[in-house]
Amino acid sequence: MNPALLLVLAALQMADLPGGEVRPLYLSKDSPLTRVAPFRLDVTPVTNRQFADFVAAHPRWQKGRLPALFAEPNYLRHWPGEQPSPALAAQPVTHVSWFAASAYCQAQGKRLPTVAEWEFAAQASEQAANGSSEPGYNRRILSWYARPATASLAEVGQGPANYWQVQDLHGLVWEWTRDFNSTLVTGESRGDSSLDGAMFCGSGAAGSADPSDYAAFMRFGFRSSLKAPYTLGNLGFRCAQEITDETMATADLAGRL
């Protein structure tokens, strides 16, 4: 497919976010906020159908071909063969490693979102850019994390869109981020020396910026447990993109189609 057309099609599936600020989970309320530049984010997680199109065009990422360095043996284990079954097509792709997710995004002219970008998008409710103060908001999100995993996933796009018109950030699958393995890094090496495994016991949330947001605490704890080759049945991904003159022009063209 023509690369320019591919970018236009990708733009149709993305939302523009103006950027802003998020507070790293384990820092105090007086700590500096993390600045998030304007960016674009896929409206929904990548589906099995979309990932199948990618591996068909890039055979090195097909099932059974990846060396152990890039993916565990469970890579795409839920596909009956080299393609997903029709029932899986619109479900979020899982059993994909960080390497495979990154390669997919790169092939679309995108990248995985950073932790800060993902958290900025995910803090929005349906009515506000930051829904954390809305009654029941955190409890509703936490209820999904408390449910046991099921073998069958819902199709993407079934959940309500948030303030930025992004869907399925909560309640469907966990998601890879570009810098998943730096969730406990403050950016200041002298400060990082005090971070340790004690943060992942039940009392660890007590020192966080918002102890009531246990769902965020669980996300950060989950990310810190990951390694790039992991291929989990409840871990998918979506892509992000910087907003540049080129991407703005592509988005404008997509909007006029």
Steps between C-alpha positions, in 0.01 A plus 500: 500500500614854426678635815315833479164322483603281795567812709163647406318181598689494828406862569131412473540274803678751725399776739689826552588579862625848594743378763520627854639372827489180702651425839723192532319259730760459770596865541340727756237761427774765520719330239529644147245383246608322183434707191335320208535659156208489254471157341269270310371167631319206342133515590494126579756225563647323199284204395594149394391585146728805487792307641441217255528748212830616649653154534386409150696798367794441736557121510777517761229580758281204410410237755776245555774708337618726779811413700460475877678834539198680351206299632408216732375170352141613569523766227162508321408167660127585477512495119410154364757544223677789335175701502247568776160336481209720387373508859828658614534753218352804678633413844818670625812311404676346801785254546727757334836612637619858540730444203213389277275784616776753434564356154131521414479866603817586311358339186201736529724806535421509873646382831380366832371771738714595797375425849433873551300524176298190583426620852407847372245349261376250757427756772218643288143403579217524249433860603835645611869500410570384855220301654681396817287728717169371364301282743555132427754557220793315659271231643352427156846456348625291791206263465646373173841428655321305774322270254667168411642471150282319248602298196277705268550872448245749378548671165670839499290814491218370717579723797398867521738760358670722754537880486764467225287247304737216591350162590596187693777648713336326793303178517632301205875417513819629656713688244868520416665842523822618342680543833318238708821407682562851631181538704694540823757742361457864593750634250725615782763235573550611860127457563485160333729343761220503757257299286476133596283194489313596816281719284326191370364376827148601600625794703708633213221723374499695827784725386371562150372833375141374502456201736135471398590418139579132551426425134797717399706332772418162347593619150839621613560182696401288200728691262796462733456121491526478121792405278505584129467139370190428715189389309199506730140418420368822655767739368447691174599840368411808301722749317578867541656771288656841550304791356711659228427704187501174302260318731273806516484506120424126493227540762348788304493287184344210692234734638399604149459144370 
